[in-house]
């Protein structure tokens, strides 16, 4: 059968987390950059679909293809790593110490940032005729989004900060759930279906994803959004990353792993089973 049981998914989560920590830095950066670019492409496609149809739900329905690329091609996404690496640590896997986890997160975060901004720079050229023409409708929408995601929260002060942080928790609860759901199937089609639902739920509700914002806010700034570097990092990138960490690690990774991980068989039960399995001697004649 294509379906994988939760107990086996829990084991796969710890194994995947441990495997990610064996990757060299150059692979983390390259795979992280690719993942950032894939989500950026999906975001620009979703924005375009929303503008063309006038229906935001259409954009939410096409966006998950980006995460499918990320997972099926084995690239590195920080929001998924927030859920998986702590499972390897809790499981006691070799090389999964806290220091190694933090180091891995740092390099993947940098890779995601580089890939997202690189695609944003290329798309900004395409949407503005290299700065010599009018900004395309997709570009204008991205400018608006960049401002809403930064100065829009800043206008509300602490209430805005609490809101963006909460949206980030909710976001990665769902996105990391999609990452884990990919372990629930062994076929490509099964994995895609499992990924699609949680990601559509996240995108359709306007929650905050740190890697998506690594694309949306910089490209908006490149095309003239009234957003400073301080606005970007203080009112979005830092609180969103922190919220994504909590949502992925606590609400998905540890919650599912700790409740489904394989339990060791008690010694007494093991010995009893061994005795029952011993061959019986025939009685003496």
Kinemage of the C-alpha trace (Angstrom):
@kinemage 1
@onewidth
@group {chain A} dominant
@subgroup {mainchain}
@vectorlist {calphas} color= white
{ca unk a 1} P 0.000 0.000 0.000
{ca unk a 2} L 1.042 3.611 -0.612
{ca unk a 3} L 0.007 4.780 2.874
{ca unk a 4} L 2.665 4.944 5.609
{ca unk a 5} L 1.499 4.645 9.224
{ca unk a 6} L 2.137 7.474 11.748
{ca unk a 7} L 4.593 5.360 13.769
{ca unk a 8} L 6.709 4.855 10.656
{ca unk a 9} L 6.376 8.532 9.740
{ca unk a 10} L 7.811 9.438 13.146
{ca unk a 11} L 10.845 7.269 12.470
{ca unk a 12} L 11.284 8.872 9.055
{ca unk a 13} L 11.158 12.335 10.611
{ca unk a 14} L 14.072 11.565 12.935
{ca unk a 15} L 16.022 9.845 10.167
{ca unk a 16} L 15.511 12.749 7.773
{ca unk a 17} L 16.551 15.250 10.421
{ca unk a 18} L 19.730 13.318 11.180
{ca unk a 19} L 20.510 12.960 7.468
{ca unk a 20} L 20.235 16.705 6.893
{ca unk a 21} L 22.899 17.329 9.522
{ca unk a 22} L 25.431 15.214 7.635
{ca unk a 23} L 25.342 17.499 4.584
{ca unk a 24} L 28.397 19.695 3.938
{ca unk a 25} L 27.959 23.474 4.047
{ca unk a 26} L 28.213 23.899 0.267
{ca unk a 27} L 25.306 21.503 -0.230
{ca unk a 28} L 23.215 23.282 2.380
{ca unk a 29} L 23.825 26.594 0.611
{ca unk a 30} L 23.146 25.268 -2.890
{ca unk a 31} L 20.060 23.283 -1.930
{ca unk a 32} L 18.877 26.138 0.275
{ca unk a 33} L 19.237 28.628 -2.586
{ca unk a 34} L 17.283 26.344 -4.915
{ca unk a 35} L 14.500 25.944 -2.358
{ca unk a 36} L 14.271 29.714 -1.902
{ca unk a 37} L 14.076 30.219 -5.644
{ca unk a 38} L 11.416 27.518 -6.078
{ca unk a 39} L 9.155 29.134 -3.483
{ca unk a 40} L 9.776 32.559 -5.016
{ca unk a 41} L 8.735 31.278 -8.448
{ca unk a 42} L 5.619 29.723 -6.932
{ca unk a 43} L 4.793 32.984 -5.154
{ca unk a 44} L 5.090 35.086 -8.305
{ca unk a 45} L 2.962 32.517 -10.158
{ca unk a 46} L 0.328 32.637 -7.396
{ca unk a 47} L 0.238 36.443 -7.488
{ca unk a 48} L -0.139 36.362 -11.277
{ca unk a 49} L -2.940 33.801 -11.082
{ca unk a 50} L -4.771 35.907 -8.505
{ca unk a 51} L -4.528 39.037 -10.673
{ca unk a 52} L -5.610 37.235 -13.841
{ca unk a 53} L -8.640 35.551 -12.274
{ca unk a 54} L -9.547 38.048 -9.586
{ca unk a 55} L -9.834 35.102 -7.175
{ca unk a 56} L -7.164 34.793 -4.418
{ca unk a 57} L -8.111 31.145 -3.879
{ca unk a 58} L -6.752 30.355 -7.356
{ca unk a 59} L -3.340 31.655 -6.316
{ca unk a 60} L -3.518 29.553 -3.153
{ca unk a 61} L -4.329 26.462 -5.206
{ca unk a 62} L -1.330 26.791 -7.542
{ca unk a 63} L 1.272 27.895 -4.958
{ca unk a 64} L 1.841 24.402 -3.415
{ca unk a 65} L 3.644 23.293 -6.582
{ca unk a 66} L 6.647 25.227 -5.258
{ca unk a 67} L 6.860 23.138 -2.079
{ca unk a 68} L 6.399 19.977 -4.149
{ca unk a 69} L 9.548 20.935 -6.065
{ca unk a 70} L 11.387 21.621 -2.815
{ca unk a 71} L 10.536 18.247 -1.281
{ca unk a 72} L 10.621 15.960 -4.313
{ca unk a 73} L 14.016 17.321 -5.434
{ca unk a 74} L 15.533 17.033 -1.966
{ca unk a 75} L 16.390 20.696 -1.452
{ca unk a 76} L 16.677 22.444 1.921
{ca unk a 77} L 13.951 24.684 3.345
{ca unk a 78} L 14.460 26.253 6.758
{ca unk a 79} L 10.807 25.951 7.757
{ca unk a 80} L 10.859 22.197 7.152
{ca unk a 81} L 14.159 21.860 9.018
{ca unk a 82} L 12.588 23.614 12.001
{ca unk a 83} L 10.306 20.566 12.338
{ca unk a 84} L 12.643 17.698 11.442
{ca unk a 85} L 16.007 18.440 13.068
{ca unk a 86} L 14.689 18.613 16.665
{ca unk a 87} L 13.214 15.131 16.169
{ca unk a 88} L 16.681 13.769 15.469
{ca unk a 89} L 17.983 15.495 18.607
{ca unk a 90} L 15.219 14.077 20.806
{ca unk a 91} L 15.792 10.641 19.284
{ca unk a 92} L 19.451 10.816 20.329
{ca unk a 93} L 20.800 10.405 16.817
{ca unk a 94} L 24.607 10.835 16.532
{ca unk a 95} L 25.603 14.303 15.299
{ca unk a 96} L 22.231 15.829 16.206
{ca unk a 97} L 23.466 17.929 19.118
{ca unk a 98} L 21.993 21.403 19.609
{ca unk a 99} L 25.087 23.146 18.235
{ca unk a 100} L 24.906 21.141 14.999
{ca unk a 101} L 21.201 21.916 14.684
{ca unk a 102} L 21.763 25.660 15.034
{ca unk a 103} L 24.643 25.565 12.554
{ca unk a 104} L 22.516 23.718 9.997
{ca unk a 105} L 19.641 26.166 10.418
{ca unk a 106} L 21.986 29.106 9.921
{ca unk a 107} L 23.409 27.875 6.616
{ca unk a 108} L 20.008 26.800 5.245
{ca unk a 109} L 18.512 30.173 6.201
{ca unk a 110} L 21.339 31.931 4.336
{ca unk a 111} L 20.868 29.694 1.297
{ca unk a 112} L 17.123 30.351 1.224
{ca unk a 113} L 17.785 34.090 1.451
{ca unk a 114} L 20.296 34.072 -1.400
{ca unk a 115} L 18.038 32.082 -3.721
{ca unk a 116} L 14.938 34.137 -2.954
{ca unk a 117} L 16.663 37.495 -3.470
{ca unk a 118} L 18.432 36.281 -6.629
{ca unk a 119} L 15.148 35.260 -8.247
{ca unk a 120} L 13.593 38.507 -7.050
{ca unk a 121} L 16.324 40.543 -8.746
{ca unk a 122} L 15.851 38.670 -12.031
{ca unk a 123} L 12.071 39.007 -11.889
{ca unk a 124} L 12.322 42.723 -11.096
{ca unk a 125} L 14.234 43.161 -14.358
{ca unk a 126} L 11.550 41.243 -16.240
{ca unk a 127} L 8.655 43.160 -14.659
{ca unk a 128} L 10.105 46.637 -15.261
{ca unk a 129} L 11.748 46.286 -18.697
{ca unk a 130} L 15.111 46.554 -16.924
{ca unk a 131} L 13.875 49.649 -15.129
{ca unk a 132} L 13.089 51.514 -18.365
{ca unk a 133} L 9.367 50.748 -18.613
{ca unk a 134} L 6.200 50.680 -16.539
{ca unk a 135} L 5.907 48.159 -13.738
{ca unk a 136} L 3.801 45.150 -14.710
{ca unk a 137} L 0.643 44.395 -12.664
{ca unk a 138} L 2.378 41.541 -10.852
{ca unk a 139} L 5.134 43.942 -9.843
{ca unk a 140} L 2.655 46.495 -8.528
{ca unk a 141} L 0.960 43.823 -6.448
{ca unk a 142} L 4.300 42.692 -5.022
{ca unk a 143} L 5.107 46.283 -4.040
{ca unk a 144} L 1.786 46.497 -2.227
{ca unk a 145} L 2.418 43.167 -0.473
{ca unk a 146} L 5.895 44.244 0.636
{ca unk a 147} L 4.461 47.333 2.302
{ca unk a 148} L 1.567 45.498 3.944
{ca unk a 149} L 3.985 42.895 5.364
{ca unk a 150} L 6.241 45.525 6.971
{ca unk a 151} L 5.003 49.075 7.492
{ca unk a 152} L 1.464 47.703 7.610
{ca unk a 153} L 2.322 45.905 10.857
{ca unk a 154} L 4.519 48.764 12.117
{ca unk a 155} L 1.535 51.119 12.001
{ca unk a 156} L -0.066 49.093 14.802
{ca unk a 157} L 3.004 48.973 17.038
{ca unk a 158} L 3.084 46.093 19.517
{ca unk a 159} L -0.288 44.800 18.303
{ca unk a 160} L 1.212 44.510 14.823
{ca unk a 161} L 4.243 42.656 16.192
{ca unk a 162} L 2.066 40.166 18.056
{ca unk a 163} L -0.047 39.674 14.936
{ca unk a 164} L 2.852 38.985 12.566
{ca unk a 165} L 4.409 36.598 15.095
{ca unk a 166} L 1.127 34.711 15.518
{ca unk a 167} L 0.573 34.477 11.762
{ca unk a 168} L 4.059 32.991 11.465
{ca unk a 169} L 3.302 30.296 14.043
{ca unk a 170} L 0.097 29.367 12.226
{ca unk a 171} L 1.891 29.400 8.889
{ca unk a 172} L 4.613 26.918 9.723
{ca unk a 173} L 2.283 24.711 11.685
{ca unk a 174} L 0.708 24.047 8.284
{ca unk a 175} L 3.781 24.220 6.025
{ca unk a 176} L 5.833 21.871 8.210
{ca unk a 177} L 2.779 19.622 8.388
{ca unk a 178} L 2.956 19.386 4.589
{ca unk a 179} L 6.637 18.425 4.871
{ca unk a 180} L 5.747 15.643 7.312
{ca unk a 181} L 2.740 14.568 5.257
{ca unk a 182} L 5.120 13.847 2.379
{ca unk a 183} L 6.396 10.917 4.467
{ca unk a 184} L 2.869 9.456 4.550
{ca unk a 185} L 3.056 8.218 0.946
{ca unk a 186} L 5.635 6.344 -1.103
{ca unk a 187} L 4.503 7.380 -4.591
{ca unk a 188} L 5.103 10.724 -6.286
{ca unk a 189} L 1.374 11.323 -6.761
{ca unk a 190} L 0.655 10.422 -3.149
{ca unk a 191} L 3.315 12.815 -1.886
{ca unk a 192} L 2.015 15.667 -4.060
{ca unk a 193} L -1.553 15.194 -2.838
{ca unk a 194} L -0.373 15.041 0.779
{ca unk a 195} L 1.629 18.258 0.394
{ca unk a 196} L -1.018 20.228 -1.486
{ca unk a 197} L -3.708 20.515 1.188
{ca unk a 198} L -1.801 22.050 4.131
{ca unk a 199} L 0.052 24.496 1.866
{ca unk a 200} L -3.183 25.690 0.262
{ca unk a 201} L -4.595 26.269 3.738
{ca unk a 202} L -1.583 28.394 4.717
{ca unk a 203} L -1.463 30.518 1.571
{ca unk a 204} L -5.205 31.122 1.348
{ca unk a 205} L -5.301 32.666 4.836
{ca unk a 206} L -2.460 35.148 4.404
{ca unk a 207} L -0.175 33.686 7.053
{ca unk a 208} L 3.497 34.686 7.196
{ca unk a 209} L 6.249 32.444 5.785
{ca unk a 210} L 9.851 33.562 6.271
{ca unk a 211} L 11.173 32.235 2.946
{ca unk a 212} L 8.266 33.577 0.905
{ca unk a 213} L 8.913 36.959 2.518
{ca unk a 214} L 12.609 36.724 1.590
{ca unk a 215} L 11.303 37.136 -1.960
{ca unk a 216} L 8.247 39.370 -1.619
{ca unk a 217} L 9.787 42.138 0.477
{ca unk a 218} L 13.153 42.519 -1.328
{ca unk a 219} L 11.602 42.522 -4.799
{ca unk a 220} L 9.075 45.101 -3.628
{ca unk a 221} L 11.955 47.244 -2.356
{ca unk a 222} L 13.814 46.837 -5.660
{ca unk a 223} L 10.785 48.179 -7.538
{ca unk a 224} L 10.188 51.159 -5.264
{ca unk a 225} L 8.237 49.996 -2.212
{ca unk a 226} L 8.448 52.443 0.680
{ca unk a 227} L 10.201 49.883 2.886
{ca unk a 228} L 13.624 50.128 4.544
{ca unk a 229} L 15.969 47.318 5.562
{ca unk a 230} L 15.001 47.986 9.168
{ca unk a 231} L 11.316 47.711 8.281
{ca unk a 232} L 11.959 44.394 6.546
{ca unk a 233} L 13.950 42.739 9.341
{ca unk a 234} L 12.364 44.272 12.440
{ca unk a 235} L 8.712 44.109 11.420
{ca unk a 236} L 8.772 40.911 9.399
{ca unk a 237} L 11.830 38.727 8.845
{ca unk a 238} L 12.944 38.306 12.458
{ca unk a 239} L 9.531 37.853 14.133
{ca unk a 240} L 8.306 35.668 11.271
{ca unk a 241} L 11.357 33.417 11.474
{ca unk a 242} L 10.870 33.083 15.245
{ca unk a 243} L 7.180 32.281 14.806
{ca unk a 244} L 7.935 29.763 12.053
{ca unk a 245} L 10.419 28.074 14.390
{ca unk a 246} L 7.812 27.620 17.113
{ca unk a 247} L 5.099 26.523 14.709
{ca unk a 248} L 7.289 23.938 12.997
{ca unk a 249} L 9.219 22.606 15.981
{ca unk a 250} L 6.512 22.568 18.667
{ca unk a 251} L 3.181 22.239 16.870
{ca unk a 252} L 4.299 19.778 14.191
{ca unk a 253} L 7.725 18.210 14.683
{ca unk a 254} L 7.882 17.433 18.401
{ca unk a 255} L 4.115 17.061 18.841
{ca unk a 256} L 3.886 14.320 16.214
{ca unk a 257} L 7.227 12.676 16.927
{ca unk a 258} L 6.815 12.423 20.705
{ca unk a 259} L 3.292 11.011 20.399
{ca unk a 260} L 4.051 8.497 17.634
{ca unk a 261} L 7.692 7.488 18.026
{ca unk a 262} L 8.281 3.754 18.397
{ca unk a 263} L 8.274 2.764 22.067
{ca unk a 264} L 10.924 0.351 23.374
{ca unk a 265} L 9.554 -3.043 24.343
{ca unk a 266} L 9.760 -3.649 28.113
{ca unk a 267} L 12.448 -6.185 29.095
{ca unk a 268} L 9.983 -8.499 30.833
{ca unk a 269} L 7.766 -8.660 27.739
{ca unk a 270} L 10.777 -9.334 25.536
{ca unk a 271} L 11.974 -12.210 27.705
{ca unk a 272} L 8.483 -13.719 27.826
{ca unk a 273} L 8.232 -13.546 24.040
{ca unk a 274} L 11.647 -15.192 23.706
{ca unk a 275} L 10.588 -18.064 26.002
{ca unk a 276} L 7.426 -18.622 23.983
{ca unk a 277} L 9.483 -18.722 20.814
{ca unk a 278} L 11.885 -21.396 22.151
{ca unk a 279} L 11.393 -24.846 20.589
{ca unk a 280} L 9.692 -27.358 22.847
{ca unk a 281} L 11.588 -30.572 23.624
{ca unk a 282} L 9.729 -33.779 23.065
{ca unk a 283} L 9.075 -35.768 26.277
{ca unk a 284} L 11.373 -38.706 26.911
{ca unk a 285} L 9.954 -42.058 25.780
